[in-house]
Amino acid sequence: MPDASLPPKPNNLHELKACLSRSRSSQSSEPGSPIFEEYQTLNNDAQSEMAVMIDVIPHLAGSLKHVPHGYNTEFTITEHFNPVLSNPKPDVYFGTFAHHIDHKVRVDLKDYIQPTANPSLPMAPNFFLETKGPNGSVIVATRQAVYDGAIGAQAMHRLQNYDREVPIFDNNAYTMTSTYHAEAGTYRVFATHPQQDDAGNTHYYTQEIKLYGMTSDAEEYGRGKTAMRNAREWTEQQRNRLIQMANERARATAPSVVDA
């Protein structure tokens, strides 16, 4: 019998794990690698959360020049889960530009896919990163990641079920969140998915997929960096697929408004 104290696992957990470990031709994890030594230096010198964001994360994430993303942005208009909780403010989040989403979909799902009143910022985010400096709390980072994940999974669920009379609950995760803690040198990856209970209520569950002790050795550093980049790309693929599905349904029922 499953342990009732543990969150339900997404049906595609095996796919998620495989995604994180998929090899990348550009990845270097040789012992004594100058790339790993550069990372160790950057991480050791980062004495604040801001320093981690400025120096360490770009080293791990690679170039994001053409990738829609935002930094330290307060999500002010997205539908939240508990009015007592403060607005989520992920350190880094990845979404898509507004013109990729049909105008009708954007209007109908504004409360779920548009994080802020500024439409030029990325929408429908489904990959997040929370960072902590040497004195930061692992527990706080995890709580932030769980909250981020619920916001992202809700957005993906709304896109997946756009204009459907009967909602789909496939119990798959299309949202990932992650945390990086400089002092511990750990990178943790989580997945969040929606699930419906017997009463018809929707709940969002977060499952840890993998933890990487990146400062331990070059091999683990390489695996962690690979996971971060693979997770970003995989969630982008899922986001684009769900947006395309929603766009097609919107255009099948009403003329689309073309942005200028």
N, C-alpha and C positions, 0 to 999 in steps of 0.2 A: 504494500500500500504506500503511495507517495506521501512524503512528509508534508503535512498541511502547513507547517511553518515556513516552508520554502516557496518562493514565488513560482508560478507555472512557467515552464520553459517554452520558448517559441518553437513552433513546429520545424522551422528552418535553422535550428541551432547548428546542425552539422554544416550547412552551407556557410553560415557566418564564421565558424571556426576555420573552414577551408579558405574562405576569403582572406582572413587575416594572415594566413601563413603562405599565401601564394607568392612565389619568388618573383623578384624584380631584377632585371638585368643590370640595373645601375647600382644595385645595393652592394656595399662593401662592408664586410664584417671580419676581415682578417685580423688575427692577433697582432698587436703592435701597429695597427693601421693608423696613419696620421689623422684620418677622419674621426676615428673613435677617440683619439687623444685630444683632438680639438673639442669634441663634445664634452669630454671630462673636464677640460679647462673651463669651458663656458658654464657648465653646470655648477662647478665648484665656486666660480666667481659670482654667480647669481645670488645675491643676498636679499632679494626682494621679489615679490610676485611680478612687479613690472619688469625687472631685469630678466626673469624667466621668459616673459612674453616677448621681450625685445631681442634677446640673444639666443635663448635655447630653442624655443619653439620654431623659429624660421629655419634653424639648422636641421630640425627633425622633419618638418612638414614640407620643406622644399619650396620652390617658387610657386606663389599663388597669384601671379600677375593676371592671369586670365580666368581665375576661379572666383565666382561670386561668393563673397564672405564678408563678415563684419566682426568688429572687435568691441568688446565691453559695451554692448548695446542693451539698454533696458527695453524689455518687451512690454510696451505700454497698452496695446489695444488687443492683443491676442487673447482669446477666451481662456481664462484660467480655471483652476479647479477648486480653489479655496480662497475666498475673499480675505481671509486672515493673513495669508502668505503675501510677502512682498513680491513685486514683479520680478520675474527671472531676469538675470543680466549675465548671460554667458560670456566668458572671456573671448571665445572664438565660436562662430557659428557659420555654417555653410548652407546656402540655399540657391535660389535662381532669380534671375532678373524678371521684373514684372512683364515685360513684353513676351516672355515665353509662355505665359499663362493667358488663356482666353479671357477677354474682358468680362464676359458674363460669369465665368468661374471666379474671377477675382472679386467681383461685386458680391456674389452669393456666399463666398467662403471667406470674406474679408476678416471676420472675427477669429478665424482659425489659421489662416495662412499668412496674414500680413502682420508682422511683429510690431511695427511702429507706424506712426502717422506719415512717415516719410516713404513714399512709394518707390523711391530710387534705391532704397536699401534692399538686400536680398530677401526674398519671400520663400515660404514653404521650407524652412530649415529642417533638416533631418540628420545632421551630424554636428556634434558640439564637442568643445574641449574646455575643461575647467583646469586652471593651473594654480599651484600654491608654491610660495617661496619656502625657504628653510623653516620659518616659524609658522607656516600655515597649517591648518587642521585638515587631516585626511578625512575625518568625519564630515566636516563642512563641505569639502570638495565632492564627496560622494552624494550628499544630500542635494547639492546643486545639480549634479549630473542626473540624478533621478528626476528632478523637476524639469530640467531641460528635455530629458528623454520623453516625458509625458507630453510636453508641448509639441515636440516634433512628431511623435507617434499619432497624436490627435490630428495634426495637419495631414499626415499621410493617409490616415483612416478616412478623413473627410474627402480627400481627393479620390481615393479608391471607391468611395460610395456616392460620389457626386451624381445627383439626379437618378438615384436608384430608389425604388419603392421599398425594397427589402434589403437592408444593409448586409454586406459580406463580412463575416468574421472567419478568416482563414487561419487565425492564430499564428501568423508569420510576423516577424519583426522586419520593418523597413527603416528603422531609425537606430542609430548608434550614438552613444555618448562616450566620453573618455575623460580621464583625469591624469594630470602629471604633477608629481610632487618632487621638488628639487632635492630636498634633504634625503629622502628615501631613495631617490633615483628610480621611482616606479612609474610605469605607465599602465593604466587599467582601462579596459574597454568593456562597455556594457551595451546591451541591446534592450529596447523597449518595444512592447507590442500590446495591442488592445485585446481584451477578451470579454465576452458577454456572460453575465451570470444567469441563473435560472429565472430571475425576476426581470430580465431584459436590461439591466444596468450595465454600462460599459466601464471596465476597470483597465488601468494601464500598469503593466508589470515590467519591472526592470531586472534583468539577469546579467550577472557578470560573465563575460565570455573568456577573458584572459588577462593575466597580470604579467608584466615584463619588468624584471629587475635590471634596468638598462645600464646602470653604472657597474654592474658586476663583472662583465667581460664584453669583449667586442662582438661575440656571437649573439648574446642576448640583446645588446644594443642594436645590432642589425635586424634582429627579429622584431623589436619594438618599433623601430623606424619604419620597417616594411608594413607592419600592422597599421600604423597611423595613416600611411599613404593609401594602402589598400582599402581601409575602411572609408576614407573620404571618397574614393573613386566608386566603390560599390554602392554607397548610399546615394551618390549622384545618379548612378544608373537607375536605381529604384525610384528616386524622385522624378526623374525625367519620364520614366515609364508611366507612373501614376498620373503625372500632369498630362501626358499625351492622351491617356484614357479619358480623363475629365474633359479635356479640350474637345475630343471627338464627340462626346455625348452632348456637350453644350452646343456645338455647331450643327448637330443633327436635329436639334429642337428649336433653334432660333438663329437668325443671322448674327454673325460675329461682328463686333465693332473693331475696326482696324485702327490701331494707334497711329498717330501722326509721327 
